[in-house]
Amino acid sequence: MKTAIVYYSYGGKTKKYCDNMAKEIEADIFEMQTLKRKSFIGNLFSECPKALQQKTTSIKEINLDLSTYDKIILAAPMWAGFPAPAFNNMVTMLPSGKEVEVFIISGGGETKPENKEKVLSLIEKTGSKAIKYTDILNVNI
Ligand SMILES: Cc1cc2nc3c(=O)[nH]c(=O)nc-3n(C[C@H](O)[C@H](O)[C@H](O)COP(=O)(O)O)c2cc1C
């Protein structure tokens, strides 16, 4: 089974978690980067509202063809109770008919059930199937 891990990380924790996972399960790994690196305050005031509304953000161009993978793992930090907006960019790149797993790396919060439902339904709209959603609390790096 061929697996791809696609992630966004602001402070490095999600990156560290995904790097380890990629080695462990022998997956290909791809990093999404935002066009500009905003300050914490910038993220709080302009990116968190996007996270809450499940909107995309401006990302650096990435040449990503996920159609050759059987399973796709998406990972992002939790911002304002939702995945950071770059996660929503990843979802737009999903081909249909794939198995998708989600890992959300948080500062201690767990995803509320209603937020999880919204994230899973965004994925289902692509025609892929969200098979697992895991909150990872307090990654130590
Ligand atoms: C703008 C912003 C919003 C955040 N919102 C939350 C939150 O709602 N709940 C939570 O548990 N952690 C929150 N955090 C903490 C991050 O989810 C946590 O530090 C995560 O591990 C960071 O991953 P990263 O190092 O890959 O960016 C927030 C962090 C930032 C920068």
PDBQT file of the ligand as one rigid body, heavy atoms in Angstrom, charges set to zero:
ROOT
HETATM    1  C1  LIG A 201      -2.721  30.792  15.804  1.00  0.00    +0.000 C 
HETATM    2  C2  LIG A 201      -2.707  29.605  16.702  1.00  0.00    +0.000 A 
HETATM    3  C3  LIG A 201      -3.916  29.087  17.202  1.00  0.00    +0.000 A 
HETATM    4  C4  LIG A 201      -3.930  27.951  18.034  1.00  0.00    +0.000 A 
HETATM    5  N1  LIG A 201      -5.129  27.448  18.493  1.00  0.00    +0.000 NA
HETATM    6  C5  LIG A 201      -5.131  26.336  19.289  1.00  0.00    +0.000 A 
HETATM    7  C6  LIG A 201      -6.365  25.749  19.760  1.00  0.00    +0.000 A 
HETATM    8  O1  LIG A 201      -7.451  26.209  19.449  1.00  0.00    +0.000 OA
HETATM    9  N2  LIG A 201      -6.293  24.655  20.565  1.00  0.00    +0.000 N 
HETATM   10  C7  LIG A 201      -5.085  24.085  20.930  1.00  0.00    +0.000 A 
HETATM   11  O2  LIG A 201      -5.075  23.091  21.668  1.00  0.00    +0.000 OA
HETATM   12  N3  LIG A 201      -3.916  24.597  20.474  1.00  0.00    +0.000 NA
HETATM   13  C8  LIG A 201      -3.901  25.696  19.674  1.00  0.00    +0.000 A 
HETATM   14  N4  LIG A 201      -2.697  26.210  19.214  1.00  0.00    +0.000 N 
HETATM   15  C9  LIG A 201      -1.458  25.522  19.555  1.00  0.00    +0.000 C 
HETATM   16  C10 LIG A 201      -1.001  24.592  18.411  1.00  0.00    +0.000 C 
HETATM   17  O3  LIG A 201      -2.054  23.791  17.931  1.00  0.00    +0.000 OA
HETATM   18  C11 LIG A 201       0.118  23.665  18.885  1.00  0.00    +0.000 C 
HETATM   19  O4  LIG A 201       1.160  24.416  19.442  1.00  0.00    +0.000 OA
HETATM   20  C12 LIG A 201       0.646  22.786  17.748  1.00  0.00    +0.000 C 
HETATM   21  O5  LIG A 201       1.375  21.720  18.312  1.00  0.00    +0.000 OA
HETATM   22  C13 LIG A 201       1.566  23.566  16.816  1.00  0.00    +0.000 C 
HETATM   23  O6  LIG A 201       2.001  22.739  15.750  1.00  0.00    +0.000 OA
HETATM   24  P1  LIG A 201       3.193  23.249  14.812  1.00  0.00    +0.000 P 
HETATM   25  O7  LIG A 201       4.420  23.378  15.723  1.00  0.00    +0.000 OA
HETATM   26  O8  LIG A 201       3.375  22.190  13.793  1.00  0.00    +0.000 OA
HETATM   27  O9  LIG A 201       2.809  24.559  14.216  1.00  0.00    +0.000 OA
HETATM   28  C14 LIG A 201      -2.690  27.337  18.385  1.00  0.00    +0.000 A 
HETATM   29  C15 LIG A 201      -1.485  27.873  17.883  1.00  0.00    +0.000 A 
HETATM   30  C16 LIG A 201      -1.486  28.974  17.047  1.00  0.00    +0.000 A 
HETATM   31  C17 LIG A 201      -0.185  29.500  16.501  1.00  0.00    +0.000 C 
ENDROOT
TORSDOF 0
